[in-house]
Amino acid sequence: MSDLDFWAAFVTKLGRALKLEEYFIADWLYLLVLMTAVLCLWRGHRAQRIDLWDTIRTKKGEVTYTDPRKLFEVGAFVVMSCGFSYMVIQGKLTEWYAGIYVTAFVAARYLRDREQRLNRQLEIGASNPAAAAAPAQVKS
């Protein structure tokens, strides 16, 4: 048995073990698109045009730390996107899952923006006690 026969048999056994004959063109196309997206993000990060660490980090002053809320949002996005694409490929996507998928991330973004606005108001009130104590003017 030559080396070529060994590798041919190995690839054949591997293909049967992974059940590669059961995958469709859509699966391979999904994998190609996913790998292209990951490659583009990696190249942008490596060229310092984008910083992927900003998706999970927060900087306050000189201290940079992993923000649990951001980490949770990114993790949930990845898991739900994999589930979404799997359901699309299998033809099992329901309106409920699509609605939950969109609503979850819109609500998360809304709540994060709301929290940032409230924090900004608290910071302004703490730095300027006279403005916080002044009664609100009503326009007529």
N, C-alpha and C positions, 0 to 999 in steps of 0.2 A: 504494500500500500504506500503510495507516494504522498508527499506533503499536500499536493493539490487534491488528492482524493480525500484525505483527512479533513481539509478545510471545507470541501464541498459537502461532505457528510455532516460536518459540524453545523454549517449554515442551514442545511435542510432540517436537521433535528431542532435547531434553535427556532426556525420558522414554524415548525409544527408545535413546539412548546409554547410559543407566544401567540399561536393561532393567527398568524399574519394574513392567511388567506380569507379570514372572516372580515377584515377591515375593508371599507369602501373608499372610494375616491374622496368623499367628503371628509373622512377621518384624516387622510393624509394631507388634504388641503388645509384643514384646521390646524394640524401640526405645523405645516409650513408657515401659515400666517402667524401662529403663536411664536414660533422660533424667530421669524423676521421681526416681530414687535420686540421681543426680548433682546435681540441683537442690536436694534436701533437704540433702545434705552441704554444698553451697556456701552455702546460706542459714544453716545451723547454724554454719559457719565464719565467715561474715560477721557474724553476730550474736554471735560469740565464746562460743557455748555449747559448741563443740567446736573442737579445734585439729588440722586435717588434717596440719599439718607434723610433729606428733608421730609419725605413721606412719613417717617416715623420719629423724627427728632424735633425737639423744641429748644430754642435758645432764649434764655433769660439773662440778659447782661452778658457776663463772660462765661456763664455755665451752660453747657449743652447736655441735655439728657434725653433719654428715650421716653417719649410721651405715651403712656398706656392707651389713651383714647385714640391717638393716631395709629398705633400699632394694631389695635382692635379693628379700626375701620379698614385698614389695608388688608388685614387677614380676612375679615368678613367679605370684602370686595373680591379677593382672590377666590375664596371658597364658593361664593355665590355665582361668580362669573364662570367658574368651571362647571358648576351645576347647570347654569343657564345654557352654556354651549353644549354640554352633554345632552340636555333635553332637546335642544334644537337639532342636533345631529341624529338623535334617535327618533325624532318626530313626535315627541311626547310633551312638548312645551304647552302649558296651559296658560290661560289668561291670568289666573290667580298668581302663578309663580312670576310671570312677567310684571304684574302689578306690584307684588311684594318686593321684587328686585329693584324696581325704579323707586318706589316709595321709601324703602329703607335708606337709600343713599341721599335722596332729596331731603328726607327728615333729618338725617345725621348732619348734613351740611347746614340746614336751617338752624338746628339747635346749636351747632358750633359757632355760627355767625352771631346768633342771639347771645350766647355766652360771652363772646368777645366784645360785643356792644355793651353789655352790662358791666363787664370788667373795666372797660374804658371809662364808663360813667363813674364807677367807683373810684378809679384813679384820679379823675378830674376833681371829684368831690373831696377826696383826701388831700390833694395838693392845693386846693383853693377852698378853705372852709367858709369864706364869706359868700362864695357863689352857691355853696350847698345850703347855707342857712337862709339865703335870700328867697323870699316867696316868689312863686312863678307868676309872671305877668300874663294876664289874659288879654288877648287882642279882641277888640270889638269890631 
